[in-house]
Amino acid sequence: MKQPDPLPWPDGCAGAVSLTFDDGHQSHLDCVVPLLAEFGLHATFYVNPRGDTEAEWRARLLPWRAVQAAGHEVGNHSLSHTCSRALRTDAEAGRPALEDWTLADVEADVVEAERRLQAVLPLPAGQRRSFCYPCYHEHVGEGPTRQSYVPVIARHFIAGRGLGEFPGNHPATCDLHYLWSWPVEMVSRDRIRQQVVEPRLPGAWVIITMHGIGSLRRHHTEADLRSLCTFLREQRQRLWVAPVATVARRVVAWRAQRKDGG
Ligand SMILES: [Zn+2]
């Protein structure tokens, strides 16, 4: 009987990397997508299909159609981007927060976002998108009523991207519905390279989180992204770069193969 592969990554790669970009910034369309095309790399872009009318949300999603067609994943980042109220002060307390929400509220929000995404950016039959937890938060309620909404995400998505302990997920042990990711704002180029090549968990899948590209705080410069892409291209014999849903599908198939004993 054939031995199961020790790692799920293709072509003998020693690790996997997913580049993820949150919040549907215009700079993703204007700068990131063309830059990735230069390097032949594919990423995941997490968007919120907001809009009060159907015409509004359709118009918002339309530019992402070409992005998905080019081989990138356009992932679900919820409809309302609701986070914990602990991020705010008293002065802003009126706005809805996860502390006031139930699991049913979360489910309605992400299912409506998915309905809109599917309307404009349909996936092949049987394929599911990945989800990205707004502000990395995965709970509703607080104190005695606090509970995880990860099980809700597990019902509707192939994977969920959160925040993590290490910059990497081991394919045998990670929770696909709360994957660890690494926001690399303010992280030096050398440290990103080192962690990607030698993650704390050998063989890991490193998910890098970025927001806008530009000069604002929490934004990367185009030069930073170009440097990372150049590095990933140099490392292509050892690092497999693919969108989150693509890597998750491979992990699911590999786990099933291991269970069957090869
Ligand atoms: Zn966000």
py3Dmol code that shows the C-alpha trace and the ligand (Angstrom):
import py3Dmol

protein = """\
ATOM      1  CA  MET A   1       0.000   0.000   0.000  1.00  0.00           C
ATOM      2  CA  LYS A   2       1.264   3.484  -0.869  1.00  0.00           C
ATOM      3  CA  GLN A   3       2.505   5.459   2.137  1.00  0.00           C
ATOM      4  CA  PRO A   4       0.551   8.658   2.718  1.00  0.00           C
ATOM      5  CA  ASP A   5       2.473  11.790   1.728  1.00  0.00           C
ATOM      6  CA  PRO A   6       4.200  13.325   4.771  1.00  0.00           C
ATOM      7  CA  LEU A   7       2.947  16.794   3.790  1.00  0.00           C
ATOM      8  CA  PRO A   8       0.077  17.846   1.537  1.00  0.00           C
ATOM      9  CA  TRP A   9       2.032  20.444  -0.439  1.00  0.00           C
ATOM     10  CA  PRO A  10       2.518  19.814  -4.186  1.00  0.00           C
ATOM     11  CA  ASP A  11       5.821  19.202  -6.036  1.00  0.00           C
ATOM     12  CA  GLY A  12       7.688  18.265  -2.867  1.00  0.00           C
ATOM     13  CA  CYS A  13       7.303  21.749  -1.391  1.00  0.00           C
ATOM     14  CA  ALA A  14       8.325  22.034   2.277  1.00  0.00           C
ATOM     15  CA  GLY A  15       5.708  24.633   3.166  1.00  0.00           C
ATOM     16  CA  ALA A  16       2.749  26.648   1.952  1.00  0.00           C
ATOM     17  CA  VAL A  17       2.073  30.377   1.983  1.00  0.00           C
ATOM     18  CA  SER A  18      -1.184  32.258   1.503  1.00  0.00           C
ATOM     19  CA  LEU A  19      -1.184  35.997   0.951  1.00  0.00           C
ATOM     20  CA  THR A  20      -4.411  37.555   2.225  1.00  0.00           C
ATOM     21  CA  PHE A  21      -5.662  41.121   1.817  1.00  0.00           C
ATOM     22  CA  ASP A  22      -8.520  42.373   3.978  1.00  0.00           C
ATOM     23  CA  ASP A  23     -11.380  44.817   3.576  1.00  0.00           C
ATOM     24  CA  GLY A  24     -11.569  45.227  -0.202  1.00  0.00           C
ATOM     25  CA  HIS A  25      -9.359  48.304  -0.502  1.00  0.00           C
ATOM     26  CA  GLN A  26      -9.243  50.074  -3.859  1.00  0.00           C
ATOM     27  CA  SER A  27      -5.441  49.664  -3.714  1.00  0.00           C
ATOM     28  CA  HIS A  28      -5.957  45.892  -3.987  1.00  0.00           C
ATOM     29  CA  LEU A  29      -7.584  46.342  -7.379  1.00  0.00           C
ATOM     30  CA  ASP A  30      -5.285  49.116  -8.575  1.00  0.00           C
ATOM     31  CA  CYS A  31      -1.949  47.876  -7.270  1.00  0.00           C
ATOM     32  CA  VAL A  32      -1.958  44.385  -5.698  1.00  0.00           C
ATOM     33  CA  VAL A  33      -3.748  42.449  -8.455  1.00  0.00           C
ATOM     34  CA  PRO A  34      -1.475  43.757 -11.273  1.00  0.00           C
ATOM     35  CA  LEU A  35       1.627  43.224  -9.114  1.00  0.00           C
ATOM     36  CA  LEU A  36       0.709  39.608  -8.303  1.00  0.00           C
ATOM     37  CA  ALA A  37       0.072  39.004 -12.006  1.00  0.00           C
ATOM     38  CA  GLU A  38       3.657  40.063 -12.752  1.00  0.00           C
ATOM     39  CA  PHE A  39       4.876  37.323 -10.419  1.00  0.00           C
ATOM     40  CA  GLY A  40       2.286  34.687 -11.358  1.00  0.00           C
ATOM     41  CA  LEU A  41       1.050  34.539  -7.743  1.00  0.00           C
ATOM     42  CA  HIS A  42      -2.528  34.095  -6.503  1.00  0.00           C
ATOM     43  CA  ALA A  43      -3.934  35.466  -3.258  1.00  0.00           C
ATOM     44  CA  THR A  44      -7.139  35.734  -1.231  1.00  0.00           C
ATOM     45  CA  PHE A  45      -8.992  39.051  -1.026  1.00  0.00           C
ATOM     46  CA  TYR A  46     -11.564  39.313   1.776  1.00  0.00           C
ATOM     47  CA  VAL A  47     -14.436  41.661   1.000  1.00  0.00           C
ATOM     48  CA  ASN A  48     -17.617  42.904   2.698  1.00  0.00           C
ATOM     49  CA  PRO A  49     -20.416  43.086   0.105  1.00  0.00           C
ATOM     50  CA  ARG A  50     -22.086  46.086   1.755  1.00  0.00           C
ATOM     51  CA  GLY A  51     -24.782  48.205   0.131  1.00  0.00           C
ATOM     52  CA  ASP A  52     -28.311  49.291   0.992  1.00  0.00           C
ATOM     53  CA  THR A  53     -29.719  48.338  -2.390  1.00  0.00           C
ATOM     54  CA  GLU A  54     -29.025  45.412  -4.673  1.00  0.00           C
ATOM     55  CA  ALA A  55     -27.688  47.788  -7.328  1.00  0.00           C
ATOM     56  CA  GLU A  56     -25.230  49.171  -4.773  1.00  0.00           C
ATOM     57  CA  TRP A  57     -23.748  45.867  -3.610  1.00  0.00           C
ATOM     58  CA  ARG A  58     -23.653  44.462  -7.110  1.00  0.00           C
ATOM     59  CA  ALA A  59     -21.707  47.522  -8.277  1.00  0.00           C
ATOM     60  CA  ARG A  60     -19.334  47.144  -5.325  1.00  0.00           C
ATOM     61  CA  LEU A  61     -18.641  43.481  -6.139  1.00  0.00           C
ATOM     62  CA  LEU A  62     -18.431  43.773  -9.908  1.00  0.00           C
ATOM     63  CA  PRO A  63     -14.714  44.758 -10.110  1.00  0.00           C
ATOM     64  CA  TRP A  64     -13.852  41.575  -8.181  1.00  0.00           C
ATOM     65  CA  ARG A  65     -15.231  39.371 -10.947  1.00  0.00           C
ATOM     66  CA  ALA A  66     -12.075  39.754 -13.036  1.00  0.00           C
ATOM     67  CA  VAL A  67      -9.986  39.115  -9.896  1.00  0.00           C
ATOM     68  CA  GLN A  68     -11.688  35.782  -9.267  1.00  0.00           C
ATOM     69  CA  ALA A  69     -11.511  34.903 -12.983  1.00  0.00           C
ATOM     70  CA  ALA A  70      -7.731  35.508 -12.859  1.00  0.00           C
ATOM     71  CA  GLY A  71      -7.382  32.705 -10.282  1.00  0.00           C
ATOM     72  CA  HIS A  72      -7.523  34.615  -7.002  1.00  0.00           C
ATOM     73  CA  GLU A  73      -9.989  33.816  -4.244  1.00  0.00           C
ATOM     74  CA  VAL A  74     -12.509  36.485  -3.279  1.00  0.00           C
ATOM     75  CA  GLY A  75     -13.361  35.453   0.272  1.00  0.00           C
ATOM     76  CA  ASN A  76     -16.167  36.314   2.672  1.00  0.00           C
ATOM     77  CA  HIS A  77     -15.381  38.928   5.342  1.00  0.00           C
ATOM     78  CA  SER A  78     -19.010  39.118   6.597  1.00  0.00           C
ATOM     79  CA  LEU A  79     -21.564  41.698   5.561  1.00  0.00           C
ATOM     80  CA  SER A  80     -21.381  44.163   8.450  1.00  0.00           C
ATOM     81  CA  HIS A  81     -17.793  43.665   9.743  1.00  0.00           C
ATOM     82  CA  THR A  82     -19.046  43.529  13.332  1.00  0.00           C
ATOM     83  CA  CYS A  83     -16.288  43.278  15.976  1.00  0.00           C
ATOM     84  CA  SER A  84     -15.984  43.326  19.768  1.00  0.00           C
ATOM     85  CA  ARG A  85     -16.944  46.548  21.515  1.00  0.00           C
ATOM     86  CA  ALA A  86     -13.684  46.288  23.457  1.00  0.00           C
ATOM     87  CA  LEU A  87     -11.996  47.970  20.494  1.00  0.00           C
ATOM     88  CA  ARG A  88     -13.892  51.154  21.249  1.00  0.00           C
ATOM     89  CA  THR A  89     -14.321  53.706  24.007  1.00  0.00           C
ATOM     90  CA  ASP A  90     -17.562  54.616  25.751  1.00  0.00           C
ATOM     91  CA  ALA A  91     -18.127  57.487  23.365  1.00  0.00           C
ATOM     92  CA  GLU A  92     -18.669  55.089  20.480  1.00  0.00           C
ATOM     93  CA  ALA A  93     -20.657  52.595  22.514  1.00  0.00           C
ATOM     94  CA  GLY A  94     -23.955  52.860  20.602  1.00  0.00           C
ATOM     95  CA  ARG A  95     -22.840  50.804  17.606  1.00  0.00           C
ATOM     96  CA  PRO A  96     -23.679  47.097  17.391  1.00  0.00           C
ATOM     97  CA  ALA A  97     -20.946  44.835  18.718  1.00  0.00           C
ATOM     98  CA  LEU A  98     -20.384  41.095  18.966  1.00  0.00           C
ATOM     99  CA  GLU A  99     -21.180  41.294  22.690  1.00  0.00           C
ATOM    100  CA  ASP A 100     -24.802  42.105  21.751  1.00  0.00           C
ATOM    101  CA  TRP A 101     -25.027  39.467  19.036  1.00  0.00           C
ATOM    102  CA  THR A 102     -26.217  35.850  19.065  1.00  0.00           C
ATOM    103  CA  LEU A 103     -24.932  32.986  16.938  1.00  0.00           C
ATOM    104  CA  ALA A 104     -28.074  33.428  14.813  1.00  0.00           C
ATOM    105  CA  ASP A 105     -27.133  37.078  14.164  1.00  0.00           C
ATOM    106  CA  VAL A 106     -23.677  36.019  12.979  1.00  0.00           C
ATOM    107  CA  GLU A 107     -25.126  33.312  10.777  1.00  0.00           C
ATOM    108  CA  ALA A 108     -27.640  35.679   9.150  1.00  0.00           C
ATOM    109  CA  ASP A 109     -24.869  38.211   8.484  1.00  0.00           C
ATOM    110  CA  VAL A 110     -22.377  35.799   6.886  1.00  0.00           C
ATOM    111  CA  VAL A 111     -25.051  33.918   4.928  1.00  0.00           C
ATOM    112  CA  GLU A 112     -26.358  37.170   3.429  1.00  0.00           C
ATOM    113  CA  ALA A 113     -22.788  38.171   2.534  1.00  0.00           C
ATOM    114  CA  GLU A 114     -22.342  34.772   0.872  1.00  0.00           C
ATOM    115  CA  ARG A 115     -25.633  35.106  -1.034  1.00  0.00           C
ATOM    116  CA  ARG A 116     -24.401  38.401  -2.498  1.00  0.00           C
ATOM    117  CA  LEU A 117     -20.953  37.008  -3.303  1.00  0.00           C
ATOM    118  CA  GLN A 118     -22.495  34.012  -5.032  1.00  0.00           C
ATOM    119  CA  ALA A 119     -24.823  36.260  -7.048  1.00  0.00           C
ATOM    120  CA  VAL A 120     -21.928  38.204  -8.572  1.00  0.00           C
ATOM    121  CA  LEU A 121     -18.979  35.826  -8.089  1.00  0.00           C
ATOM    122  CA  PRO A 122     -20.384  32.292  -8.338  1.00  0.00           C
ATOM    123  CA  LEU A 123     -18.100  29.379  -7.511  1.00  0.00           C
ATOM    124  CA  PRO A 124     -18.106  26.019  -9.319  1.00  0.00           C
ATOM    125  CA  ALA A 125     -20.703  23.610  -7.890  1.00  0.00           C
ATOM    126  CA  GLY A 126     -19.624  22.057  -4.598  1.00  0.00           C
ATOM    127  CA  GLN A 127     -16.794  24.538  -3.958  1.00  0.00           C
ATOM    128  CA  ARG A 128     -16.792  26.720  -0.861  1.00  0.00           C
ATOM    129  CA  ARG A 129     -15.055  29.980  -0.086  1.00  0.00           C
ATOM    130  CA  SER A 130     -12.960  30.784   2.963  1.00  0.00           C
ATOM    131  CA  PHE A 131     -14.067  33.270   5.613  1.00  0.00           C
ATOM    132  CA  CYS A 132     -12.084  35.924   7.444  1.00  0.00           C
ATOM    133  CA  TYR A 133     -13.088  36.887  11.009  1.00  0.00           C
ATOM    134  CA  PRO A 134     -13.591  40.684  11.206  1.00  0.00           C
ATOM    135  CA  CYS A 135     -10.973  42.062  13.626  1.00  0.00           C
ATOM    136  CA  TYR A 136      -9.943  38.370  14.144  1.00  0.00           C
ATOM    137  CA  HIS A 137     -12.774  38.051  16.715  1.00  0.00           C
ATOM    138  CA  GLU A 138     -14.649  34.740  16.876  1.00  0.00           C
ATOM    139  CA  HIS A 139     -17.069  35.196  19.778  1.00  0.00           C
ATOM    140  CA  VAL A 140     -20.527  36.519  20.560  1.00  0.00           C
ATOM    141  CA  GLY A 141     -21.766  37.600  24.010  1.00  0.00           C
ATOM    142  CA  GLU A 142     -19.488  38.395  26.930  1.00  0.00           C
ATOM    143  CA  GLY A 143     -18.569  36.879  30.278  1.00  0.00           C
ATOM    144  CA  PRO A 144     -21.120  34.206  31.192  1.00  0.00           C
ATOM    145  CA  THR A 145     -22.830  34.389  27.780  1.00  0.00           C
ATOM    146  CA  ARG A 146     -19.679  34.488  25.663  1.00  0.00           C
ATOM    147  CA  GLN A 147     -19.350  31.698  23.107  1.00  0.00           C
ATOM    148  CA  SER A 148     -17.362  30.941  19.988  1.00  0.00           C
ATOM    149  CA  TYR A 149     -18.945  31.400  16.583  1.00  0.00           C
ATOM    150  CA  VAL A 150     -16.362  29.166  14.896  1.00  0.00           C
ATOM    151  CA  PRO A 151     -18.974  26.342  14.561  1.00  0.00           C
ATOM    152  CA  VAL A 152     -21.186  28.705  12.519  1.00  0.00           C
ATOM    153  CA  ILE A 153     -18.302  29.369  10.141  1.00  0.00           C
ATOM    154  CA  ALA A 154     -17.532  25.639   9.925  1.00  0.00           C
ATOM    155  CA  ARG A 155     -21.075  25.048   8.615  1.00  0.00           C
ATOM    156  CA  HIS A 156     -20.732  27.423   5.678  1.00  0.00           C
ATOM    157  CA  PHE A 157     -17.076  27.712   4.671  1.00  0.00           C
ATOM    158  CA  ILE A 158     -14.129  25.490   3.841  1.00  0.00           C
ATOM    159  CA  ALA A 159     -11.895  27.520   6.169  1.00  0.00           C
ATOM    160  CA  GLY A 160     -11.806  30.525   8.497  1.00  0.00           C
ATOM    161  CA  ARG A 161      -8.846  32.853   8.954  1.00  0.00           C
ATOM    162  CA  GLY A 162      -8.249  34.314  12.408  1.00  0.00           C
ATOM    163  CA  LEU A 163      -5.170  35.437  14.325  1.00  0.00           C
ATOM    164  CA  GLY A 164      -2.661  33.069  15.834  1.00  0.00           C
ATOM    165  CA  GLU A 165      -0.004  31.933  18.219  1.00  0.00           C
ATOM    166  CA  PHE A 166       2.637  31.297  15.562  1.00  0.00           C
ATOM    167  CA  PRO A 167       2.924  32.534  12.020  1.00  0.00           C
ATOM    168  CA  GLY A 168       1.981  29.126  10.675  1.00  0.00           C
ATOM    169  CA  ASN A 169      -0.553  26.280  10.717  1.00  0.00           C
ATOM    170  CA  HIS A 170       0.517  22.641  10.678  1.00  0.00           C
ATOM    171  CA  PRO A 171      -1.650  20.756   8.154  1.00  0.00           C
ATOM    172  CA  ALA A 172      -2.091  17.778  10.502  1.00  0.00           C
ATOM    173  CA  THR A 173      -3.147  19.757  13.552  1.00  0.00           C
ATOM    174  CA  CYS A 174      -4.586  23.158  12.620  1.00  0.00           C
ATOM    175  CA  ASP A 175      -8.260  24.053  13.046  1.00  0.00           C
ATOM    176  CA  LEU A 176      -9.245  24.826   9.452  1.00  0.00           C
ATOM    177  CA  HIS A 177     -12.047  27.028  10.740  1.00  0.00           C
ATOM    178  CA  TYR A 178      -9.824  29.149  12.922  1.00  0.00           C
ATOM    179  CA  LEU A 179      -6.552  29.290  11.029  1.00  0.00           C
ATOM    180  CA  TRP A 180      -3.726  31.315  12.462  1.00  0.00           C
ATOM    181  CA  SER A 181      -2.577  34.240  10.424  1.00  0.00           C
ATOM    182  CA  TRP A 182       0.144  36.806  10.750  1.00  0.00           C
ATOM    183  CA  PRO A 183      -0.516  40.512  10.226  1.00  0.00           C
ATOM    184  CA  VAL A 184       2.815  41.739   8.921  1.00  0.00           C
ATOM    185  CA  GLU A 185       2.319  45.474   9.209  1.00  0.00           C
ATOM    186  CA  MET A 186       5.382  46.915  10.946  1.00  0.00           C
ATOM    187  CA  VAL A 187       7.304  43.630  10.484  1.00  0.00           C
ATOM    188  CA  SER A 188      10.662  43.885   8.731  1.00  0.00           C
ATOM    189  CA  ARG A 189      11.230  42.261   5.355  1.00  0.00           C
ATOM    190  CA  ASP A 190      13.964  40.030   6.803  1.00  0.00           C
ATOM    191  CA  ARG A 191      11.762  38.744   9.600  1.00  0.00           C
ATOM    192  CA  ILE A 192       8.928  37.928   7.190  1.00  0.00           C
ATOM    193  CA  ARG A 193      11.353  35.997   4.975  1.00  0.00           C
ATOM    194  CA  GLN A 194      12.817  34.091   7.900  1.00  0.00           C
ATOM    195  CA  GLN A 195       9.442  33.096   9.355  1.00  0.00           C
ATOM    196  CA  VAL A 196       8.105  32.006   5.988  1.00  0.00           C
ATOM    197  CA  VAL A 197      11.079  29.762   5.255  1.00  0.00           C
ATOM    198  CA  GLU A 198      11.574  28.469   8.809  1.00  0.00           C
ATOM    199  CA  PRO A 199       8.204  28.598  10.561  1.00  0.00           C
ATOM    200  CA  ARG A 200       7.952  27.606  14.220  1.00  0.00           C
ATOM    201  CA  LEU A 201       6.110  24.449  13.088  1.00  0.00           C
ATOM    202  CA  PRO A 202       8.153  22.796  10.314  1.00  0.00           C
ATOM    203  CA  GLY A 203       6.093  22.055   7.207  1.00  0.00           C
ATOM    204  CA  ALA A 204       3.567  24.721   8.185  1.00  0.00           C
ATOM    205  CA  TRP A 205       1.220  26.783   6.085  1.00  0.00           C
ATOM    206  CA  VAL A 206       1.928  30.457   6.780  1.00  0.00           C
ATOM    207  CA  ILE A 207      -0.940  32.865   6.167  1.00  0.00           C
ATOM    208  CA  ILE A 208       0.134  36.468   5.802  1.00  0.00           C
ATOM    209  CA  THR A 209      -2.402  39.222   6.473  1.00  0.00           C
ATOM    210  CA  MET A 210      -2.220  42.628   4.882  1.00  0.00           C
ATOM    211  CA  HIS A 211      -4.605  45.548   4.573  1.00  0.00           C
ATOM    212  CA  GLY A 212      -4.211  48.418   2.131  1.00  0.00           C
ATOM    213  CA  ILE A 213      -1.180  49.229   0.051  1.00  0.00           C
ATOM    214  CA  GLY A 214      -0.094  52.848   0.284  1.00  0.00           C
ATOM    215  CA  SER A 215       1.283  55.326   2.744  1.00  0.00           C
ATOM    216  CA  LEU A 216      -1.285  55.110   5.567  1.00  0.00           C
ATOM    217  CA  ARG A 217      -0.646  53.488   8.938  1.00  0.00           C
ATOM    218  CA  ARG A 218      -1.268  49.730   8.780  1.00  0.00           C
ATOM    219  CA  HIS A 219      -0.555  49.885   5.064  1.00  0.00           C
ATOM    220  CA  HIS A 220       2.345  48.297   3.236  1.00  0.00           C
ATOM    221  CA  THR A 221       4.194  50.051   0.523  1.00  0.00           C
ATOM    222  CA  GLU A 222       4.190  48.691  -2.981  1.00  0.00           C
ATOM    223  CA  ALA A 223       7.955  48.183  -2.599  1.00  0.00           C
ATOM    224  CA  ASP A 224       7.404  45.919   0.452  1.00  0.00           C
ATOM    225  CA  LEU A 225       4.939  43.779  -1.443  1.00  0.00           C
ATOM    226  CA  ARG A 226       7.188  43.609  -4.497  1.00  0.00           C
ATOM    227  CA  SER A 227      10.083  42.504  -2.314  1.00  0.00           C
ATOM    228  CA  LEU A 228       7.948  39.750  -0.726  1.00  0.00           C
ATOM    229  CA  CYS A 229       6.732  38.546  -4.135  1.00  0.00           C
ATOM    230  CA  THR A 230      10.302  38.485  -5.468  1.00  0.00           C
ATOM    231  CA  PHE A 231      11.334  36.385  -2.491  1.00  0.00           C
ATOM    232  CA  LEU A 232       8.399  33.974  -2.883  1.00  0.00           C
ATOM    233  CA  ARG A 233       9.218  33.523  -6.541  1.00  0.00           C
ATOM    234  CA  GLU A 234      12.847  32.739  -5.677  1.00  0.00           C
ATOM    235  CA  GLN A 235      11.602  30.169  -3.151  1.00  0.00           C
ATOM    236  CA  ARG A 236       9.071  28.511  -5.447  1.00  0.00           C
ATOM    237  CA  GLN A 237      10.834  25.121  -5.332  1.00  0.00           C
ATOM    238  CA  ARG A 238      10.228  24.933  -1.586  1.00  0.00           C
ATOM    239  CA  LEU A 239       7.175  27.111  -0.914  1.00  0.00           C
ATOM    240  CA  TRP A 240       3.765  26.610  -2.470  1.00  0.00           C
ATOM    241  CA  VAL A 241       1.862  29.904  -2.734  1.00  0.00           C
ATOM    242  CA  ALA A 242      -1.908  29.609  -3.141  1.00  0.00           C
ATOM    243  CA  PRO A 243      -5.176  31.158  -1.938  1.00  0.00           C
ATOM    244  CA  VAL A 244      -6.587  30.039   1.427  1.00  0.00           C
ATOM    245  CA  ALA A 245      -9.470  27.971  -0.015  1.00  0.00           C
ATOM    246  CA  THR A 246      -7.096  26.183  -2.432  1.00  0.00           C
ATOM    247  CA  VAL A 247      -4.695  25.223   0.353  1.00  0.00           C
ATOM    248  CA  ALA A 248      -7.569  24.214   2.653  1.00  0.00           C
ATOM    249  CA  ARG A 249      -9.024  21.915  -0.026  1.00  0.00           C
ATOM    250  CA  ARG A 250      -5.643  20.229  -0.347  1.00  0.00           C
ATOM    251  CA  VAL A 251      -5.357  19.794   3.428  1.00  0.00           C
ATOM    252  CA  VAL A 252      -8.857  18.264   3.571  1.00  0.00           C
ATOM    253  CA  ALA A 253      -7.989  15.755   0.809  1.00  0.00           C
ATOM    254  CA  TRP A 254      -4.649  14.921   2.438  1.00  0.00           C
ATOM    255  CA  ARG A 255      -6.250  14.345   5.835  1.00  0.00           C
ATOM    256  CA  ALA A 256      -8.768  11.983   4.229  1.00  0.00           C
ATOM    257  CA  GLN A 257      -5.930  10.097   2.504  1.00  0.00           C
ATOM    258  CA  ARG A 258      -4.023   9.763   5.787  1.00  0.00           C
ATOM    259  CA  LYS A 259      -7.130   8.467   7.514  1.00  0.00           C
ATOM    260  CA  ASP A 260      -7.515   5.794   4.842  1.00  0.00           C
ATOM    261  CA  GLY A 261      -3.829   4.889   5.272  1.00  0.00           C
ATOM    262  CA  GLY A 262      -2.811   6.057   1.775  1.00  0.00           C
TER     263      GLY A 262
END
"""
ligand_1 = """\
1
ZN
Zn -11.506 43.628 8.232
"""
view = py3Dmol.view(width=600, height=400)
view.addModel(protein, "pdb")
view.setStyle({"model": 0}, {"cartoon": {"style": "trace"}})
view.addModel(ligand_1, "xyz")
view.setStyle({"model": 1}, {"stick": {}})
view.zoomTo()
view.show()
